[in-house]
Amino acid sequence: MLKRREPEPEVTVVTLPRSRRRMSGAEGVAAQRRRRAQQQSKLEADRPHGWGRADDPDAGQTHKPSFLDRRRADGTPLLLFTVLAVLTGVGLARVDSRIEILQIANEITELSEEQQRLLDRKRRLETERAFLRRPARVGEQARERLGMEPAPAHRIQRIELLPAAAKAEEATEP
């Protein structure tokens, strides 16, 4: 059995003019710069002083500079970067100081609350101490826990202490 051969498809190659071809970013920019440099060198060769006349044939073909061509290397980007860096640093310093202030304020609040708790506890302890030191309670505890009784009147002796000046005179007399 014979196989039938299918006709091969025709291939058509279309080449775009240079002005329509797309180049990747860096290659395209570099190619444009080379072309402009060549055009400038032709113009400079015709007019070494760089100035043209209005009646020159190519006077209407002025090259409009692109954004990249208009950019001058006068330090403006560096200045802007420096200003932004300084402003960022100042902003971060302010934020850091605000955070530190808030932390100190929180610490002061916590310490004030602890001081209030301690003062309340001190008042309660002073009240409890006053309650425990009442003479009636001390007598009651002495009777119940220690089995103590009040001393009878005939066992109580009165001792008089002499003032300090009288003691000094007695010591020098003998």
KEKE-3310 file (N, C-alpha, C; in steps of 0.2 Angstrom, whole numbers, plus 5000, padded with zeros to 4 digits):
npx = (5004:5003:5008:5001:5008:5008:5006:5019:5018:5018:5031:5032:5042:5043:5050:5052:5054:5068:5064:5052:5055:5056:5066:5074:5074:5087:5095:5088:5088:5102:5104:5097:5104:5116:5113:5108:5120:5128:5121:5123:5137:5138:5132:5140:5152:5148:5146:5157:5156:5144:5132:5118:5110:5095:5091:5097:5096:5092:5087:5074:5074:5075:5081:5072:5075:5074:5067:5077:5088:5087:5090:5101:5118:5119:5120:5107:5099:5107:5106:5093:5091:5099:5092:5080:5085:5089:5077:5070:5078:5076:5062:5061:5069:5060:5049:5055:5058:5045:5039:5048:5044:5031:5032:5039:5029:5019:5026:5027:5014:5011:5019:5014:5001:5005:5011:4999:4993:5002:5001:4987:4988:4997:4989:4979:4986:4991:4979:4975:4985:4983:4971:4975:4983:4975:4972:4962:4960:4973:4974:4964:4969:4980:4974:4967:4976:4989:4986:4987:4984:4977:4988:4987:4983:4992:5004:5009:5022:5028:5040:5051:5060:5074:5078:5090:5100:5100:5105:5118:5123:5122:5131:5143:5145:5149)
npy = (4994:5010:5025:5041:5056:5070:5088:5099:5112:5129:5141:5157:5170:5185:5200:5213:5231:5240:5250:5245:5234:5225:5227:5220:5228:5234:5232:5238:5251:5254:5252:5263:5273:5272:5274:5287:5293:5291:5299:5312:5313:5314:5326:5334:5333:5339:5352:5358:5367:5365:5372:5375:5381:5390:5387:5375:5358:5348:5355:5354:5342:5339:5331:5325:5324:5309:5304:5298:5303:5316:5317:5323:5321:5328:5326:5326:5314:5308:5317:5317:5304:5304:5314:5307:5296:5302:5308:5296:5290:5300:5298:5285:5286:5295:5286:5276:5283:5286:5274:5270:5279:5276:5263:5266:5274:5264:5256:5265:5266:5253:5252:5262:5256:5245:5251:5256:5244:5240:5250:5248:5235:5238:5246:5237:5228:5236:5239:5226:5223:5233:5228:5216:5220:5225:5228:5221:5209:5204:5201:5191:5181:5178:5172:5161:5153:5153:5151:5161:5172:5187:5197:5197:5211:5212:5207:5215:5227:5243:5251:5264:5275:5284:5301:5304:5314:5313:5300:5302:5310:5302:5292:5299:5303:5292)
npz = (5000:4996:5003:5004:5001:5010:5007:5011:5023:5019:5023:5029:5031:5040:5041:5052:5051:5058:5066:5071:5078:5093:5107:5122:5138:5143:5132:5121:5125:5125:5112:5106:5111:5105:5092:5093:5097:5085:5076:5082:5081:5067:5065:5072:5065:5053:5058:5067:5078:5084:5082:5072:5057:5052:5039:5036:5029:5038:5049:5055:5061:5075:5089:5102:5118:5129:5144:5151:5145:5148:5162:5173:5180:5193:5206:5213:5215:5224:5235:5237:5242:5253:5261:5263:5270:5281:5286:5288:5298:5309:5311:5315:5327:5334:5335:5343:5354:5359:5361:5372:5381:5383:5389:5401:5407:5409:5418:5429:5432:5436:5447:5455:5458:5465:5476:5482:5485:5495:5504:5508:5514:5524:5532:5536:5544:5554:5560:5564:5573:5583:5587:5593:5603:5613:5630:5637:5629:5630:5644:5644:5635:5643:5654:5648:5639:5646:5659:5669:5683:5689:5700:5718:5728:5740:5736:5727:5725:5727:5718:5719:5708:5709:5703:5690:5694:5708:5710:5706:5716:5727:5724:5724:5738:5748)
capx = (5000:5007:5006:5000:5012:5005:5011:5022:5015:5023:5033:5033:5046:5042:5055:5050:5059:5071:5060:5046:5057:5056:5072:5073:5075:5094:5098:5085:5091:5109:5104:5095:5109:5121:5110:5109:5127:5130:5118:5126:5143:5137:5130:5146:5156:5146:5146:5161:5154:5138:5126:5115:5107:5088:5090:5100:5090:5090:5086:5068:5075:5078:5081:5068:5078:5070:5068:5084:5093:5087:5093:5108:5121:5121:5119:5101:5097:5110:5104:5086:5092:5102:5087:5075:5088:5089:5071:5068:5081:5073:5056:5063:5071:5054:5045:5058:5057:5038:5039:5051:5040:5025:5035:5040:5022:5016:5030:5025:5007:5011:5022:5009:4996:5009:5011:4992:4991:5006:4998:4981:4990:5000:4983:4976:4991:4991:4972:4975:4990:4979:4966:4978:4987:4970:4973:4956:4962:4979:4972:4960:4974:4985:4971:4965:4982:4995:4984:4989:4979:4980:4991:4983:4986:4997:5010:5012:5027:5030:5047:5052:5066:5077:5080:5097:5104:5100:5109:5125:5125:5123:5137:5149:5145:5152)
capy = (5000:5017:5031:5047:5061:5077:5093:5103:5119:5135:5145:5164:5174:5192:5204:5220:5236:5241:5254:5241:5228:5226:5224:5220:5234:5237:5231:5243:5258:5254:5253:5269:5278:5271:5278:5295:5296:5292:5305:5318:5313:5316:5333:5338:5332:5344:5358:5357:5371:5362:5376:5374:5387:5388:5385:5369:5354:5344:5359:5352:5335:5340:5326:5326:5319:5305:5305:5295:5308:5323:5316:5325:5318:5333:5324:5326:5308:5306:5322:5315:5298:5306:5317:5302:5292:5306:5308:5290:5289:5304:5295:5279:5288:5297:5281:5273:5287:5286:5267:5270:5284:5272:5258:5269:5276:5258:5254:5269:5264:5246:5253:5265:5251:5241:5255:5257:5238:5239:5254:5245:5230:5241:5249:5231:5225:5241:5238:5220:5224:5237:5223:5210:5223:5227:5225:5216:5203:5201:5197:5185:5176:5175:5167:5155:5150:5152:5149:5166:5176:5194:5196:5200:5217:5212:5204:5220:5231:5249:5253:5271:5276:5291:5304:5303:5318:5310:5294:5304:5313:5296:5289:5303:5304:5288)
capz = (5000:4995:5007:5001:5004:5011:5005:5017:5024:5017:5029:5027:5036:5039:5045:5054:5050:5064:5071:5074:5082:5101:5111:5129:5141:5143:5125:5117:5127:5123:5104:5105:5113:5100:5086:5094:5097:5078:5073:5085:5078:5060:5065:5074:5059:5048:5061:5073:5084:5086:5080:5065:5054:5051:5033:5035:5028:5044:5055:5058:5064:5081:5093:5108:5123:5133:5151:5153:5142:5152:5168:5174:5185:5197:5213:5215:5218:5231:5240:5239:5246:5260:5265:5265:5275:5288:5289:5291:5305:5314:5312:5319:5333:5337:5337:5348:5361:5361:5364:5378:5386:5385:5393:5407:5410:5411:5424:5434:5434:5440:5454:5459:5460:5470:5482:5485:5488:5501:5509:5511:5518:5531:5537:5539:5549:5560:5563:5567:5579:5588:5590:5597:5609:5618:5637:5639:5625:5633:5650:5642:5633:5648:5658:5644:5637:5650:5666:5673:5686:5692:5706:5723:5730:5745:5733:5723:5729:5723:5718:5716:5705:5710:5697:5688:5698:5715:5709:5705:5722:5731:5722:5726:5745:5752)
cpx = (5004:5004:5006:5004:5008:5009:5013:5019:5021:5025:5035:5037:5045:5047:5053:5056:5062:5067:5054:5049:5058:5063:5071:5076:5082:5097:5095:5087:5098:5109:5102:5100:5115:5119:5110:5116:5130:5127:5121:5133:5143:5136:5136:5151:5155:5147:5151:5159:5148:5132:5124:5112:5099:5087:5093:5094:5088:5089:5079:5068:5078:5077:5077:5071:5073:5071:5075:5090:5093:5089:5100:5111:5124:5120:5112:5098:5100:5108:5097:5086:5094:5096:5082:5078:5088:5082:5068:5071:5078:5066:5057:5065:5065:5050:5048:5057:5050:5037:5042:5047:5034:5027:5036:5034:5019:5020:5028:5018:5007:5014:5018:5003:4999:5009:5005:4991:4995:5003:4992:4983:4993:4994:4980:4980:4991:4984:4972:4980:4987:4974:4969:4982:4982:4972:4968:4958:4968:4978:4968:4964:4978:4981:4969:4971:4987:4992:4986:4983:4981:4983:4987:4987:4992:5003:5013:5016:5028:5037:5048:5059:5068:5079:5088:5102:5105:5105:5116:5127:5126:5129:5144:5150:5149:5160)
cpy = (5006:5022:5037:5053:5068:5083:5097:5110:5124:5139:5152:5167:5182:5195:5211:5225:5237:5245:5251:5235:5230:5223:5224:5226:5237:5237:5237:5250:5259:5256:5260:5274:5278:5275:5285:5297:5296:5298:5311:5318:5316:5324:5337:5338:5338:5351:5357:5361:5369:5366:5375:5381:5385:5386:5378:5364:5349:5348:5357:5346:5336:5333:5328:5321:5316:5307:5303:5300:5314:5323:5318:5322:5324:5332:5324:5320:5306:5311:5319:5309:5300:5309:5312:5298:5296:5306:5302:5288:5293:5301:5289:5281:5291:5291:5277:5276:5286:5279:5267:5274:5279:5266:5261:5271:5269:5255:5258:5267:5258:5248:5257:5261:5247:5245:5256:5250:5237:5244:5251:5239:5232:5243:5243:5228:5230:5240:5231:5220:5228:5232:5218:5213:5226:5224:5220:5209:5200:5198:5191:5179:5173:5170:5160:5150:5148:5150:5155:5169:5182:5193:5200:5206:5217:5210:5210:5225:5237:5250:5260:5272:5283:5294:5303:5308:5316:5304:5297:5307:5307:5293:5293:5304:5298:5288)
cpz = (5000:4999:5003:5004:5004:5009:5011:5017:5022:5023:5026:5032:5035:5044:5046:5053:5057:5069:5074:5078:5089:5103:5118:5132:5140:5136:5120:5119:5125:5115:5103:5106:5108:5094:5087:5094:5090:5075:5076:5082:5071:5060:5067:5069:5054:5051:5068:5079:5087:5085:5073:5063:5052:5044:5031:5033:5034:5050:5058:5061:5070:5086:5100:5113:5127:5140:5154:5151:5146:5159:5169:5180:5190:5205:5216:5218:5224:5236:5242:5244:5253:5264:5267:5270:5282:5291:5292:5298:5310:5315:5316:5326:5337:5340:5343:5355:5363:5364:5371:5383:5388:5390:5400:5411:5412:5417:5430:5436:5438:5447:5458:5462:5466:5477:5485:5488:5495:5506:5513:5516:5525:5535:5540:5545:5555:5564:5567:5573:5584:5591:5595:5603:5614:5625:5639:5635:5628:5639:5649:5640:5638:5653:5654:5642:5642:5658:5671:5677:5688:5699:5712:5725:5735:5742:5728:5727:5724:5724:5715:5714:5707:5703:5696:5692:5705:5715:5709:5712:5727:5730:5724:5734:5749:5753)
residu = (MET:LEU:LYS:ARG:ARG:GLU:PRO:GLU:PRO:GLU:VAL:THR:VAL:VAL:THR:LEU:PRO:ARG:SER:ARG:ARG:ARG:MET:SER:GLY:ALA:GLU:GLY:VAL:ALA:ALA:GLN:ARG:ARG:ARG:ARG:ALA:GLN:GLN:GLN:SER:LYS:LEU:GLU:ALA:ASP:ARG:PRO:HIS:GLY:TRP:GLY:ARG:ALA:ASP:ASP:PRO:ASP:ALA:GLY:GLN:THR:HIS:LYS:PRO:SER:PHE:LEU:ASP:ARG:ARG:ARG:ALA:ASP:GLY:THR:PRO:LEU:LEU:LEU:PHE:THR:VAL:LEU:ALA:VAL:LEU:THR:GLY:VAL:GLY:LEU:ALA:ARG:VAL:ASP:SER:ARG:ILE:GLU:ILE:LEU:GLN:ILE:ALA:ASN:GLU:ILE:THR:GLU:LEU:SER:GLU:GLU:GLN:GLN:ARG:LEU:LEU:ASP:ARG:LYS:ARG:ARG:LEU:GLU:THR:GLU:ARG:ALA:PHE:LEU:ARG:ARG:PRO:ALA:ARG:VAL:GLY:GLU:GLN:ALA:ARG:GLU:ARG:LEU:GLY:MET:GLU:PRO:ALA:PRO:ALA:HIS:ARG:ILE:GLN:ARG:ILE:GLU:LEU:LEU:PRO:ALA:ALA:ALA:LYS:ALA:GLU:GLU:ALA:THR:GLU:PRO)
# end
